[in-house]
């Protein structure tokens, strides 16, 4: 059973839990209501280990939590649309018994809910609209002052706010005010997508994972040793190191002989302990005084995971300087896994136009996708063959060959030259098409 922490103002948390129970029973919902957004950071930092996922009532608490957590993989928020704004306005009109023509409203940034579109209906309904954009750092007192000043100056007839505390304070002052919150359908749709994500993440986490570790030229290393006992002691130290890794990932170690080992575990355990694997691989390399290659494969069956692990190991051995290579169940390749230089790409493409161009040329899908992934990651609008060689850890001649093949296939083009500071030919600039 998954434990999901629900964070938001108390009324929103109650609504979310109510809707969730209607569509899913096999999860445990843990409510974490707050009065001020600044409380979110403390809630998340104190309770993160007690939950599998966090479900935020809106973008503002999501924004606050995102700053605390190392990644947003386990974070989801209820996405609001213009429907929730107009619904809140109509509720306010209904409670007042008249159409309010001048309104002040506080809302999340336009980049996260199309301000132009979301307020269009409201602007066509009323004569004057005052908008205050809020962020995670915005205090309720700031919003209260914004709305109260407009009310005291006689510029507004009512207020729409995202904050229950602001709603309550304005209400006590006699200001017509409505609380904006997601509609039931918005909550429902977000939850359906979220719960599918939770389930798929579970199945992904429990996939079979195999690590293949190979110590380069191990047989030659044994021949160099003067005594048999030295070899046996070395093998014992290597096995001890790998057994320590097995303990961390609940894995099973298989000694294949000749400095080759396999560890069987689950995808989730392996992904969570990538740092431990990197550390052990470095230690093995120092202990044996020779490079160590690591290939990881994921799959729904032992066979598919082992095939992927074997291919990943071969790639790790070919690409020196990239000790860990992962091939996922869908064929996605991750080089330098867990490192700053990590690069993710696929050897498959569904783009028919790209496929046709690749068929006409001599370049493989994998090479093209690898270059494309690097260009996207680095944000390059233009690049040189030196850039590719440096980041893909290959010779410049090999990079020149790949770029020439891309140009020939119509997937890249030469867009100019860059003058060098020293003597020599100008460096050609390229871009992907």
C-alpha positions as a Markdown table, in Angstrom:
| # | Residue | x | y | z |
|---|---|---|---|---|
| 1 | Unk | 0.0 | 0.0 | 0.0 |
| 2 | Unk | 1.3 | 3.4 | -1.0 |
| 3 | Unk | 1.5 | 6.2 | 1.6 |
| 4 | Unk | 0.6 | 9.6 | 0.1 |
| 5 | Unk | 1.0 | 12.9 | 2.0 |
| 6 | Unk | -1.7 | 15.4 | 1.1 |
| 7 | Unk | -0.6 | 19.0 | 1.6 |
| 8 | Unk | -2.7 | 22.2 | 1.4 |
| 9 | Unk | -5.1 | 24.4 | 3.3 |
| 10 | Unk | -7.5 | 22.3 | 5.5 |
| 11 | Unk | -10.6 | 22.6 | 3.3 |
| 12 | Unk | -8.6 | 21.6 | 0.2 |
| 13 | Unk | -7.0 | 18.6 | 1.9 |
| 14 | Unk | -10.5 | 17.4 | 3.0 |
| 15 | Unk | -11.9 | 17.7 | -0.5 |
| 16 | Unk | -8.9 | 15.9 | -2.1 |
| 17 | Unk | -9.1 | 13.1 | 0.4 |
| 18 | Unk | -12.8 | 12.8 | -0.1 |
| 19 | Unk | -12.5 | 12.5 | -3.9 |
| 20 | Unk | -9.5 | 10.2 | -3.7 |
| 21 | Unk | -11.4 | 7.7 | -1.6 |
| 22 | Unk | -14.2 | 7.6 | -4.2 |
| 23 | Unk | -11.8 | 6.3 | -6.9 |
| 24 | Unk | -9.0 | 4.4 | -5.1 |
| 25 | Unk | -9.0 | 2.4 | -1.9 |
| 26 | Unk | -5.6 | 0.7 | -2.0 |
| 27 | Unk | -3.6 | 3.8 | -0.8 |
| 28 | Unk | -3.1 | 5.4 | 2.6 |
| 29 | Unk | -3.7 | 9.2 | 2.6 |
| 30 | Unk | -1.9 | 11.2 | 5.3 |
| 31 | Unk | -3.3 | 14.8 | 5.7 |
| 32 | Unk | -0.9 | 17.6 | 6.3 |
| 33 | Unk | -3.0 | 20.8 | 6.4 |
| 34 | Unk | -1.3 | 24.2 | 6.8 |
| 35 | Unk | -2.4 | 27.8 | 7.5 |
| 36 | Unk | 0.6 | 29.5 | 5.8 |
| 37 | Unk | 2.6 | 28.3 | 2.8 |
| 38 | Unk | 5.8 | 28.8 | 4.7 |
| 39 | Unk | 4.8 | 25.7 | 6.7 |
| 40 | Unk | 5.1 | 23.5 | 3.6 |
| 41 | Unk | 8.9 | 23.3 | 3.8 |
| 42 | Unk | 8.9 | 22.1 | 7.4 |
| 43 | Unk | 6.1 | 19.6 | 6.7 |
| 44 | Unk | 7.9 | 18.0 | 3.7 |
| 45 | Unk | 11.4 | 17.9 | 5.4 |
| 46 | Unk | 10.0 | 16.3 | 8.6 |
| 47 | Unk | 7.7 | 13.7 | 7.0 |
| 48 | Unk | 9.3 | 12.9 | 3.6 |
| 49 | Unk | 10.6 | 9.5 | 4.8 |
| 50 | Unk | 7.2 | 8.6 | 6.0 |
| 51 | Unk | 5.5 | 8.9 | 2.5 |
| 52 | Unk | 6.0 | 7.5 | -0.9 |
| 53 | Unk | 4.5 | 10.5 | -2.8 |
| 54 | Unk | 3.4 | 14.0 | -2.0 |
| 55 | Unk | 0.1 | 15.4 | -3.4 |
| 56 | Unk | -0.1 | 19.2 | -3.2 |
| 57 | Unk | -3.4 | 21.1 | -3.3 |
| 58 | Unk | -2.0 | 23.6 | -5.9 |
| 59 | Unk | 1.0 | 25.1 | -7.6 |
| 60 | Unk | 2.1 | 27.3 | -4.7 |
| 61 | Unk | 2.6 | 24.5 | -2.1 |
| 62 | Unk | 4.1 | 22.4 | -4.9 |
| 63 | Unk | 6.6 | 25.3 | -5.6 |
| 64 | Unk | 7.5 | 25.4 | -1.9 |
| 65 | Unk | 8.0 | 21.6 | -1.7 |
| 66 | Unk | 10.1 | 21.5 | -4.8 |
| 67 | Unk | 12.7 | 23.7 | -3.2 |
| 68 | Unk | 13.1 | 21.2 | -0.4 |
| 69 | Unk | 13.1 | 17.9 | -2.2 |
| 70 | Unk | 16.1 | 16.8 | -4.4 |
| 71 | Unk | 13.8 | 16.1 | -7.3 |
| 72 | Unk | 10.1 | 16.4 | -8.2 |
| 73 | Unk | 9.7 | 12.7 | -9.1 |
| 74 | Unk | 7.4 | 12.1 | -6.1 |
| 75 | Unk | 5.6 | 15.5 | -6.3 |
| 76 | Unk | 2.2 | 16.1 | -8.0 |
| 77 | Unk | -0.2 | 19.1 | -7.6 |
| 78 | Unk | -3.8 | 19.7 | -8.5 |
| 79 | Unk | -3.8 | 21.7 | -11.7 |
| 80 | Unk | -6.3 | 24.5 | -11.8 |
| 81 | Unk | -7.9 | 25.9 | -15.0 |
| 82 | Unk | -10.1 | 28.9 | -15.7 |
| 83 | Unk | -13.1 | 26.8 | -14.7 |
| 84 | Unk | -12.2 | 27.1 | -11.0 |
| 85 | Unk | -11.8 | 30.8 | -11.2 |
| 86 | Unk | -15.2 | 31.4 | -12.8 |
| 87 | Unk | -16.8 | 28.9 | -10.5 |
| 88 | Unk | -15.5 | 30.8 | -7.5 |
| 89 | Unk | -16.7 | 34.1 | -8.9 |
| 90 | Unk | -20.2 | 32.7 | -9.5 |
| 91 | Unk | -20.3 | 31.4 | -5.9 |
| 92 | Unk | -19.4 | 34.8 | -4.6 |
| 93 | Unk | -22.0 | 36.4 | -6.8 |
| 94 | Unk | -24.6 | 33.9 | -5.5 |
| 95 | Unk | -23.8 | 34.6 | -1.8 |
| 96 | Unk | -24.0 | 38.4 | -2.4 |
| 97 | Unk | -27.2 | 38.2 | -4.4 |
| 98 | Unk | -25.9 | 40.6 | -7.1 |
| 99 | Unk | -23.4 | 40.9 | -9.9 |
| 100 | Unk | -20.1 | 42.3 | -8.6 |
| 101 | Unk | -18.5 | 44.5 | -11.3 |
| 102 | Unk | -15.2 | 45.3 | -9.7 |
| 103 | Unk | -13.1 | 42.5 | -8.4 |
| 104 | Unk | -9.5 | 42.0 | -7.0 |
| 105 | Unk | -8.0 | 38.5 | -7.3 |
| 106 | Unk | -4.7 | 36.8 | -6.3 |
| 107 | Unk | -3.5 | 34.0 | -8.5 |
| 108 | Unk | -0.5 | 31.9 | -9.4 |
| 109 | Unk | 1.9 | 33.0 | -12.2 |
| 110 | Unk | 0.6 | 33.1 | -15.8 |
| 111 | Unk | 3.2 | 30.5 | -16.8 |
| 112 | Unk | 1.4 | 27.9 | -14.8 |
| 113 | Unk | -2.2 | 28.9 | -15.6 |
| 114 | Unk | -2.7 | 30.9 | -18.7 |
| 115 | Unk | -3.6 | 34.3 | -17.2 |
| 116 | Unk | -4.8 | 35.7 | -20.5 |
| 117 | Unk | -7.1 | 32.8 | -21.1 |
| 118 | Unk | -8.1 | 32.0 | -17.6 |
| 119 | Unk | -9.3 | 35.6 | -16.9 |
| 120 | Unk | -10.8 | 36.2 | -20.2 |
| 121 | Unk | -14.3 | 35.1 | -19.2 |
| 122 | Unk | -14.1 | 37.1 | -16.0 |
| 123 | Unk | -13.0 | 40.2 | -17.8 |
| 124 | Unk | -15.9 | 39.9 | -20.2 |
| 125 | Unk | -18.3 | 39.7 | -17.2 |
| 126 | Unk | -17.1 | 42.5 | -15.0 |
| 127 | Unk | -15.9 | 46.1 | -15.6 |
| 128 | Unk | -12.7 | 46.2 | -13.6 |
| 129 | Unk | -10.2 | 43.5 | -12.4 |
| 130 | Unk | -7.2 | 43.9 | -10.2 |
| 131 | Unk | -4.7 | 41.0 | -10.2 |
| 132 | Unk | -2.0 | 40.1 | -7.7 |
| 133 | Unk | 0.4 | 37.4 | -8.8 |
| 134 | Unk | 1.6 | 35.2 | -5.9 |
| 135 | Unk | 4.6 | 33.0 | -5.4 |
| 136 | Unk | 5.6 | 30.4 | -2.8 |
| 137 | Unk | 7.3 | 33.2 | -0.8 |
| 138 | Unk | 4.2 | 35.5 | -0.8 |
| 139 | Unk | 2.9 | 36.1 | 2.8 |
| 140 | Unk | -0.8 | 36.2 | 3.5 |
| 141 | Unk | -0.4 | 39.6 | 5.1 |
| 142 | Unk | 0.8 | 41.0 | 1.8 |
| 143 | Unk | -2.3 | 39.7 | 0.0 |
| 144 | Unk | -4.5 | 40.9 | 2.8 |
| 145 | Unk | -3.1 | 44.4 | 2.5 |
| 146 | Unk | -3.4 | 44.4 | -1.3 |
| 147 | Unk | -7.2 | 43.5 | -1.1 |
| 148 | Unk | -7.9 | 45.7 | 1.9 |
| 149 | Unk | -6.3 | 48.8 | 0.4 |
| 150 | Unk | -8.4 | 48.4 | -2.8 |
| 151 | Unk | -11.6 | 47.8 | -0.7 |
| 152 | Unk | -10.9 | 50.9 | 1.6 |
| 153 | Unk | -10.2 | 53.0 | -1.5 |
| 154 | Unk | -13.6 | 52.0 | -2.9 |
| 155 | Unk | -12.1 | 50.4 | -6.0 |
| 156 | Unk | -13.5 | 46.9 | -5.6 |
| 157 | Unk | -16.9 | 45.3 | -4.7 |
| 158 | Unk | -15.5 | 41.9 | -3.9 |
| 159 | Unk | -12.4 | 39.7 | -3.6 |
| 160 | Unk | -11.3 | 36.3 | -4.8 |
| 161 | Unk | -8.3 | 34.7 | -3.0 |
| 162 | Unk | -6.4 | 31.4 | -2.9 |
| 163 | Unk | -5.6 | 31.7 | 0.8 |
| 164 | Unk | -8.2 | 30.6 | 3.5 |
| 165 | Unk | -6.4 | 32.9 | 6.1 |
| 166 | Unk | -6.9 | 35.9 | 3.8 |
| 167 | Unk | -10.5 | 34.9 | 3.1 |
| 168 | Unk | -11.3 | 34.7 | 6.9 |
| 169 | Unk | -9.6 | 38.0 | 7.7 |
| 170 | Unk | -11.4 | 39.8 | 4.9 |
| 171 | Unk | -14.7 | 38.3 | 5.9 |
| 172 | Unk | -14.3 | 39.5 | 9.4 |
| 173 | Unk | -13.8 | 43.0 | 8.0 |
| 174 | Unk | -17.1 | 42.7 | 6.1 |
| 175 | Unk | -15.5 | 42.4 | 2.7 |
| 176 | Unk | -17.4 | 40.2 | 0.2 |
| 177 | Unk | -14.9 | 37.5 | -0.5 |
| 178 | Unk | -14.7 | 34.0 | -2.1 |
| 179 | Unk | -12.1 | 31.3 | -1.8 |
| 180 | Unk | -10.7 | 30.0 | -5.1 |
| 181 | Unk | -10.2 | 26.2 | -5.1 |
| 182 | Unk | -10.0 | 23.5 | -7.8 |
| 183 | Unk | -13.3 | 22.1 | -9.1 |
| 184 | Unk | -14.2 | 18.5 | -8.3 |
| 185 | Unk | -13.5 | 17.5 | -11.9 |
| 186 | Unk | -10.0 | 19.1 | -11.8 |
| 187 | Unk | -9.2 | 17.2 | -8.6 |
| 188 | Unk | -10.7 | 14.0 | -10.1 |
| 189 | Unk | -8.7 | 14.2 | -13.4 |
| 190 | Unk | -5.4 | 15.0 | -11.6 |
| 191 | Unk | -5.9 | 12.1 | -9.2 |
| 192 | Unk | -6.6 | 9.7 | -12.0 |
| 193 | Unk | -3.4 | 10.6 | -13.8 |
| 194 | Unk | -1.5 | 10.7 | -10.5 |
| 195 | Unk | -2.7 | 7.2 | -9.4 |
| 196 | Unk | -1.7 | 5.8 | -12.8 |
| 197 | Unk | 1.7 | 7.3 | -12.3 |
| 198 | Unk | 1.9 | 5.7 | -8.8 |
| 199 | Unk | 1.0 | 2.3 | -10.1 |
| 200 | Unk | 3.3 | 2.4 | -13.2 |
| 201 | Unk | 6.1 | 3.6 | -10.9 |
| 202 | Unk | 5.5 | 0.6 | -8.7 |
| 203 | Unk | 5.7 | -1.9 | -11.6 |
| 204 | Unk | 8.8 | 0.0 | -12.9 |
| 205 | Unk | 10.4 | -0.2 | -9.5 |
| 206 | Unk | 9.9 | -3.9 | -9.2 |
| 207 | Unk | 11.3 | -4.7 | -12.7 |
| 208 | Unk | 14.2 | -7.1 | -12.8 |
| 209 | Unk | 17.6 | -5.4 | -12.7 |
| 210 | Unk | 21.0 | -7.0 | -13.5 |
| 211 | Unk | 24.4 | -5.5 | -12.9 |
| 212 | Unk | 27.3 | -7.0 | -14.9 |
| 213 | Unk | 30.7 | -6.1 | -13.7 |
| 214 | Unk | 33.9 | -7.0 | -15.5 |
| 215 | Unk | 37.5 | -6.4 | -14.5 |
| 216 | Unk | 39.6 | -5.7 | -17.5 |
| 217 | Unk | 42.3 | -8.2 | -18.5 |
| 218 | Unk | 41.8 | -10.2 | -15.2 |
| 219 | Unk | 43.4 | -13.3 | -16.6 |
| 220 | Unk | 46.6 | -11.4 | -17.6 |
| 221 | Unk | 46.5 | -9.9 | -14.1 |
| 222 | Unk | 46.5 | -13.4 | -12.6 |
| 223 | Unk | 49.4 | -14.4 | -14.7 |
| 224 | Unk | 51.5 | -11.5 | -13.5 |
| 225 | Unk | 51.0 | -12.5 | -9.8 |
| 226 | Unk | 53.8 | -14.7 | -8.5 |
| 227 | Unk | 51.9 | -16.8 | -6.1 |
| 228 | Unk | 48.5 | -18.5 | -6.4 |
| 229 | Unk | 47.5 | -17.2 | -2.9 |
| 230 | Unk | 47.9 | -13.6 | -4.1 |
| 231 | Unk | 45.2 | -14.3 | -6.8 |
| 232 | Unk | 42.9 | -16.0 | -4.3 |
| 233 | Unk | 43.3 | -13.2 | -1.8 |
| 234 | Unk | 42.5 | -10.7 | -4.5 |
| 235 | Unk | 39.4 | -12.6 | -5.6 |
| 236 | Unk | 38.3 | -12.7 | -1.9 |
| 237 | Unk | 38.7 | -9.0 | -1.6 |
| 238 | Unk | 36.8 | -8.3 | -4.8 |
| 239 | Unk | 33.9 | -10.7 | -3.7 |
| 240 | Unk | 33.7 | -9.0 | -0.3 |
| 241 | Unk | 33.3 | -5.6 | -1.9 |
| 242 | Unk | 30.6 | -6.9 | -4.3 |
| 243 | Unk | 28.8 | -8.7 | -1.4 |
| 244 | Unk | 28.7 | -5.4 | 0.5 |
| 245 | Unk | 27.0 | -3.9 | -2.6 |
| 246 | Unk | 24.6 | -6.9 | -2.7 |
| 247 | Unk | 23.6 | -6.2 | 0.9 |
| 248 | Unk | 22.6 | -2.7 | 0.0 |
| 249 | Unk | 20.4 | -3.7 | -2.9 |
| 250 | Unk | 19.1 | -7.0 | -1.6 |
| 251 | Unk | 20.9 | -8.7 | -4.5 |
| 252 | Unk | 22.3 | -12.1 | -5.4 |
| 253 | Unk | 26.0 | -12.3 | -6.6 |
| 254 | Unk | 27.0 | -14.7 | -9.3 |
| 255 | Unk | 30.7 | -15.3 | -10.0 |
| 256 | Unk | 31.0 | -16.0 | -13.7 |
| 257 | Unk | 34.8 | -16.4 | -13.5 |
| 258 | Unk | 37.6 | -14.5 | -15.2 |
| 259 | Unk | 36.9 | -11.3 | -13.3 |
| 260 | Unk | 33.2 | -11.2 | -14.4 |
| 261 | Unk | 30.4 | -11.0 | -12.0 |
| 262 | Unk | 26.6 | -10.5 | -12.1 |
| 263 | Unk | 24.3 | -9.1 | -9.4 |
| 264 | Unk | 20.5 | -9.8 | -9.7 |
| 265 | Unk | 18.2 | -7.4 | -7.9 |
| 266 | Unk | 15.2 | -5.1 | -8.6 |
| 267 | Unk | 15.3 | -1.9 | -10.7 |
| 268 | Unk | 14.2 | 0.3 | -7.8 |
| 269 | Unk | 17.0 | -1.0 | -5.5 |
| 270 | Unk | 19.6 | -0.5 | -8.1 |
| 271 | Unk | 18.5 | 3.0 | -9.1 |
| 272 | Unk | 18.5 | 4.1 | -5.4 |
| 273 | Unk | 22.0 | 2.8 | -4.8 |
| 274 | Unk | 23.8 | 4.0 | -8.0 |
| 275 | Unk | 26.2 | 6.0 | -5.9 |
| 276 | Unk | 27.2 | 2.9 | -3.9 |
| 277 | Unk | 27.8 | 1.1 | -7.2 |
| 278 | Unk | 30.0 | 3.9 | -8.5 |
| 279 | Unk | 32.0 | 3.9 | -5.3 |
| 280 | Unk | 32.5 | 0.1 | -5.4 |
| 281 | Unk | 33.5 | 0.2 | -9.0 |
| 282 | Unk | 36.2 | 2.7 | -8.3 |
| 283 | Unk | 37.4 | 0.7 | -5.3 |
| 284 | Unk | 37.5 | -2.5 | -7.4 |
| 285 | Unk | 39.6 | -0.6 | -10.1 |
| 286 | Unk | 42.0 | 0.5 | -7.4 |
| 287 | Unk | 42.2 | -2.9 | -5.8 |
| 288 | Unk | 42.8 | -4.7 | -9.1 |
| 289 | Unk | 44.8 | -1.8 | -10.6 |
| 290 | Unk | 42.9 | -2.1 | -13.9 |
| 291 | Unk | 39.8 | -0.5 | -15.4 |
| 292 | Unk | 36.4 | -1.9 | -14.3 |
| 293 | Unk | 33.4 | -1.8 | -16.7 |
| 294 | Unk | 29.8 | -1.9 | -15.5 |
| 295 | Unk | 26.6 | -2.6 | -17.5 |
| 296 | Unk | 23.1 | -2.5 | -16.0 |
| 297 | Unk | 20.0 | -3.9 | -17.7 |
| 298 | Unk | 16.4 | -3.6 | -16.7 |
| 299 | Unk | 13.5 | -5.8 | -18.0 |
| 300 | Unk | 10.2 | -7.4 | -17.2 |
| 301 | Unk | 11.9 | -10.9 | -17.5 |
| 302 | Unk | 15.3 | -12.2 | -16.5 |
| 303 | Unk | 16.1 | -12.8 | -20.1 |
| 304 | Unk | 15.4 | -9.3 | -21.3 |
| 305 | Unk | 17.2 | -7.7 | -18.3 |
| 306 | Unk | 20.2 | -9.9 | -19.0 |
| 307 | Unk | 20.3 | -9.1 | -22.7 |
| 308 | Unk | 20.2 | -5.4 | -21.9 |
| 309 | Unk | 22.8 | -5.8 | -19.2 |
| 310 | Unk | 25.2 | -7.6 | -21.6 |
| 311 | Unk | 24.7 | -4.9 | -24.3 |
| 312 | Unk | 25.3 | -2.2 | -21.6 |
| 313 | Unk | 28.5 | -3.9 | -20.5 |
| 314 | Unk | 29.8 | -4.2 | -24.0 |
| 315 | Unk | 29.1 | -0.4 | -24.5 |
| 316 | Unk | 30.8 | 0.4 | -21.2 |
| 317 | Unk | 33.9 | -1.6 | -22.3 |
| 318 | Unk | 34.0 | 0.2 | -25.7 |
| 319 | Unk | 33.6 | 3.7 | -24.2 |
| 320 | Unk | 36.4 | 4.2 | -21.8 |
| 321 | Unk | 35.7 | 6.9 | -19.2 |
| 322 | Unk | 32.0 | 5.8 | -18.9 |
| 323 | Unk | 32.2 | 3.1 | -16.3 |
| 324 | Unk | 28.4 | 2.7 | -15.8 |
| 325 | Unk | 26.0 | 2.3 | -18.8 |
| 326 | Unk | 22.3 | 1.5 | -18.3 |
| 327 | Unk | 19.9 | 0.1 | -20.9 |
| 328 | Unk | 16.3 | 0.3 | -19.8 |
| 329 | Unk | 13.4 | -2.0 | -20.6 |
| 330 | Unk | 12.4 | 0.3 | -23.5 |
| 331 | Unk | 15.9 | 0.3 | -25.0 |
| 332 | Unk | 16.8 | 3.8 | -23.7 |
| 333 | Unk | 20.5 | 4.1 | -23.1 |
| 334 | Unk | 22.0 | 6.0 | -20.2 |
| 335 | Unk | 25.7 | 6.7 | -20.4 |
| 336 | Unk | 27.8 | 7.8 | -17.3 |
| 337 | Unk | 24.8 | 7.0 | -15.2 |
| 338 | Unk | 24.5 | 9.1 | -12.1 |
| 339 | Unk | 27.3 | 11.4 | -13.1 |
| 340 | Unk | 27.1 | 15.1 | -14.1 |
| 341 | Unk | 27.9 | 14.0 | -17.6 |
| 342 | Unk | 25.0 | 11.6 | -17.7 |
| 343 | Unk | 23.5 | 11.3 | -21.2 |
| 344 | Unk | 20.2 | 9.6 | -22.1 |
| 345 | Unk | 19.2 | 8.6 | -25.6 |
| 346 | Unk | 17.5 | 5.9 | -27.5 |
| 347 | Unk | 18.5 | 3.7 | -30.4 |
| 348 | Unk | 14.9 | 3.8 | -31.6 |
| 349 | Unk | 12.8 | 6.5 | -33.3 |
| 350 | Unk | 9.2 | 6.8 | -34.3 |
| 351 | Unk | 9.8 | 9.8 | -36.5 |
| 352 | Unk | 9.2 | 8.5 | -40.1 |
| 353 | Unk | 10.9 | 11.5 | -41.7 |
| 354 | Unk | 14.1 | 10.9 | -39.6 |
| 355 | Unk | 14.0 | 7.2 | -40.4 |
| 356 | Unk | 13.8 | 7.9 | -44.1 |
| 357 | Unk | 16.8 | 10.3 | -43.9 |
| 358 | Unk | 18.8 | 7.8 | -41.9 |
| 359 | Unk | 18.1 | 5.0 | -44.5 |
| 360 | Unk | 19.4 | 7.3 | -47.2 |
| 361 | Unk | 22.6 | 7.9 | -45.3 |
| 362 | Unk | 25.0 | 5.7 | -43.5 |
| 363 | Unk | 24.5 | 6.9 | -39.9 |
| 364 | Unk | 22.8 | 4.7 | -37.3 |
| 365 | Unk | 19.7 | 5.8 | -35.3 |
| 366 | Unk | 21.8 | 5.4 | -32.1 |
| 367 | Unk | 24.5 | 7.8 | -33.3 |
| 368 | Unk | 21.9 | 10.4 | -34.4 |
| 369 | Unk | 19.9 | 10.1 | -31.1 |
| 370 | Unk | 23.1 | 10.3 | -29.1 |
| 371 | Unk | 24.2 | 13.6 | -30.8 |
| 372 | Unk | 20.6 | 14.9 | -30.6 |
| 373 | Unk | 20.4 | 14.1 | -26.8 |
| 374 | Unk | 23.7 | 15.9 | -26.2 |
| 375 | Unk | 22.7 | 19.0 | -28.2 |
| 376 | Unk | 19.4 | 19.2 | -26.3 |
| 377 | Unk | 21.1 | 18.7 | -22.9 |
| 378 | Unk | 23.7 | 21.4 | -23.6 |
| 379 | Unk | 21.2 | 23.8 | -25.2 |
| 380 | Unk | 23.5 | 24.2 | -28.2 |
| 381 | Unk | 22.1 | 26.3 | -31.1 |
| 382 | Unk | 25.4 | 25.5 | -32.9 |
| 383 | Unk | 28.3 | 23.2 | -32.3 |
| 384 | Unk | 31.7 | 22.1 | -33.6 |
| 385 | Unk | 33.2 | 18.7 | -34.1 |
| 386 | Unk | 35.5 | 19.5 | -31.2 |
| 387 | Unk | 32.5 | 20.0 | -29.0 |
| 388 | Unk | 31.1 | 16.6 | -29.9 |
| 389 | Unk | 34.5 | 14.9 | -29.4 |
| 390 | Unk | 35.0 | 16.5 | -26.0 |
| 391 | Unk | 31.5 | 15.7 | -24.6 |
| 392 | Unk | 31.1 | 12.3 | -26.2 |
| 393 | Unk | 34.6 | 11.2 | -25.3 |
| 394 | Unk | 35.6 | 10.2 | -28.8 |
| 395 | Unk | 38.3 | 11.3 | -31.2 |
| 396 | Unk | 37.8 | 14.4 | -33.3 |
| 397 | Unk | 38.2 | 12.3 | -36.5 |
| 398 | Unk | 35.3 | 10.1 | -35.3 |
| 399 | Unk | 33.2 | 13.2 | -34.5 |
| 400 | Unk | 33.9 | 14.7 | -38.0 |
| 401 | Unk | 32.8 | 11.4 | -39.6 |
| 402 | Unk | 29.5 | 11.4 | -37.6 |
| 403 | Unk | 28.8 | 15.1 | -38.5 |
| 404 | Unk | 29.6 | 14.5 | -42.2 |
| 405 | Unk | 27.1 | 11.6 | -42.2 |
| 406 | Unk | 24.5 | 13.7 | -40.5 |
| 407 | Unk | 25.0 | 16.4 | -43.1 |
| 408 | Unk | 24.8 | 13.9 | -45.9 |
| 409 | Unk | 21.5 | 12.5 | -44.5 |
| 410 | Unk | 20.1 | 16.0 | -44.2 |
| 411 | Unk | 19.9 | 15.9 | -40.4 |
| 412 | Unk | 22.6 | 18.6 | -39.9 |
| 413 | Unk | 24.0 | 21.5 | -41.8 |
| 414 | Unk | 27.1 | 23.7 | -41.9 |
| 415 | Unk | 26.0 | 27.3 | -40.8 |
| 416 | Unk | 29.3 | 29.1 | -40.8 |
| 417 | Unk | 32.8 | 29.2 | -39.4 |
| 418 | Unk | 34.4 | 30.3 | -36.2 |
| 419 | Unk | 37.8 | 32.1 | -36.4 |
| 420 | Unk | 40.5 | 30.6 | -34.1 |
| 421 | Unk | 42.6 | 32.7 | -31.8 |
| 422 | Unk | 45.7 | 30.9 | -33.1 |
| 423 | Unk | 46.9 | 30.2 | -36.6 |
| 424 | Unk | 45.0 | 27.6 | -38.5 |
| 425 | Unk | 41.9 | 27.0 | -40.5 |
| 426 | Unk | 38.6 | 28.4 | -39.2 |
| 427 | Unk | 36.5 | 25.9 | -37.3 |
| 428 | Unk | 33.2 | 24.9 | -38.9 |
| 429 | Unk | 29.9 | 25.5 | -37.1 |
| 430 | Unk | 27.0 | 23.0 | -37.4 |
| 431 | Unk | 23.4 | 22.7 | -36.2 |
| 432 | Unk | 20.9 | 19.9 | -36.2 |
| 433 | Unk | 18.0 | 20.3 | -38.6 |
